[in-house]
């Protein structure tokens, strides 16, 4: 059958990644696409380009390494697009000219193919008066609507469908409006929303304390007699006086956030102190936003390019007693993948000069894994088991150590990332967890990339790779139908079959499926064949918690919860996520509201949005 074992995989290649306008004629196979990408990335090398092209091609072949969708679609073409998936826009200063400058920059970035994140916390609360202009603010949510309209307009012009993340601090006076915004099915449809939650808020929650809603005093008209507190606001270098608008009970605010996400699947929660505490560049930047799916926390004008090791490609003798991972093969894939992604930084176009300066200053990468759930199945391991979490952590340890060693070697060859301050870097909380030989290598030779690891939701590229399970998520279903929008505006339905289920079915001699979501007639599925909805919510969290300490960026993971999960248990998942050191938490609970606007595979990384 060649590389494609599923009809949808060929469709994804033909509609998303195949270069039809190549000077020598349209690409005839996925191998042509791999050769194009490999040659383009090798063109950055100063020597041995043919050798690197061959090595890069071998890494791509068989879907072993899956670079982000922007790389597959754009590298080596004449398209004026970015090869980066993810950006965070610059700080939005609270004046009209600056706001619309940021809107323009966001539009240009999305037009070039990038998803964006924006922190709207810097905008004055609705109804308050500016210090200098005496104008009355309409509030951050009102400006988010303008961004949303911009995104819809780009979609109507035929641009790639946009994906946006909006964040707001949990101490912003307009937090209620932000939290409730998406209860209206017409509101902010092109945004994912996340509340920036601090350790101080979680402490107030635990103690049943009051919580101040504040805004920087310097941006507000003078008003005597108001309480002030000191805090470090988004975009500020140091703490400053902030005016208290009102105090609320922390548990009341938390309940509103939790009820909104229980009912509408949004907003998500980002634990900003965890993000900043373990940021390798915490000595020079403060993060208050992420890319649209949350696995890449970024500073203003930050950018990151993504790639994933397809673990299923490295399972030998799947579904047999001899099943095992090819550990050396994974390490080689990681080492080559780091070099490929590092070359993307120099090859890519950038929508804005500020994005280029930030990308080349930090040289952030987001190398991760996909196909984890399928690899576990092929090895005979239940996703929610100690053995599965131990193996997954071993895989991520190999990724971490190989990626950092490779980046040290690249620093010796090509130079360290310009923003590196070695002593400060090595004092960072994440760097302190690195093995001593790696820390010594950084001290002696530097580091090419400030960050190396992220686990993204690989929606579209996983479909390209014959429907392998996405990122660290469990298998969605072993056999289901999927509708996609065609270029003509119609619908096309594909049958999706999990690749490990396919192997099992063939090992059983084929046969007729029972039509009930199980195995073949008379052949029950093995116990390890479990889907996302068959895993307890805490089982989802346990896998993410096992891997987060090894990842220097973050992990995009959806915790599937049943519709009848009591609210108290649902709410406690987010507290547990914070206690376990996760950088964020996102859940999906099916109900009549979410069914109207969401599916379990929706978001920036489905086939329409092609986020990864």
Secondary structure, 3 states (H helix, E strand, C coil): CCCCCCHHHHHHHHHHHCCCCCCCCCCCCHHHHHHHHHHHHHCCCCCCHHHHHHHHHHHHHHHCEEECHHHHHHCCCCCCCECCCEEECCCCCCCHHHHHHHHHHHHHHHHCCCEEEEECCCCCCCCCEECCCCCECCCHHHHHHHHHHHHHHHHHCCCCCCCEEEEEECCECCHHHHHHHHHCCCCCCCEEEEEEECHHHHHHHHHCCEEEEEEEHHHECCCCCCCEEEECCCCCCCCEEEEEEEEEEHHHHHHHHHHHHHHHCCCEEEEHHHHHHCCCCCCCCCCCEECCCCCCEECCCCEEEEEEEEHHHHEECCCCCCCEECHHHHHHHHHHHHHHHHHHHHHCECCCHHHHHHHHHHCCEEEEEECHHHHHHHCCCCCCCHHHHHHHHHHHHHHHHHHHHHHHHHHHHHCCCCCCCHHHHHCCCCHHHCCHHHHHHHHHHCCCCCCCECECCCHHHHHHCCCCCCCCCCECCCEEEEEEECCCCCEEEEEEECHHHHHHHHHCCCCCECCCCCCECCECCCCCCCEHHHCCHHHHHHHHHHHHCCCCCCECCEEEECCCCCHHHHHHHHHHHHHCCCCEEEEEECCHHHHHHCCCCCCCCCCCCCCC
